[in-house]
Amino acid sequence: MTTPTPTTIDDLASISLAELNDLAELLTRTDRKYIVSEELLGGLLSGCGDDIVVLEIDGRREFAYESVYFDTADMALHRAAARPAATASRRARGCTRTRALRCSR
């Protein structure tokens, strides 16, 4: 029996915050964020197979965050992270931020 191909976020298996923290603790994390249409999302999800899950907390899969980034006056950290390095080996870059989850219902 085959599992239906996910085409929306609702079709994906969920992972709890505790499970995610257990997995992420052992990983070097790299974030990539993209904004895509629902039509494109369906195609992307169908290509992921069972390798993708969605965070679910208290039955919710959508969350609002407030992030505050700390940088220099000329935004040097942002510019360094946003632009690829001129050399083939990209040195590690980072940012300092605070993030608060907004849980209003």
VENQUI-V441498 format. One line per field, one symbol per residue. burial: I if it has 9 or more other C-alpha atoms within 8 Angstrom, else O. Layout:
burial: ???
This chain:
burial: OOOOOIIIOOOIOOIIIOOIOOOIOOOOOOOOOOOOOOOOIIIOIIOOIOOOIIIIOOOOOOOOOOOOOOIOOOOIIIOIIOOOIOOOOOOOOOIOOOOOOOOOO
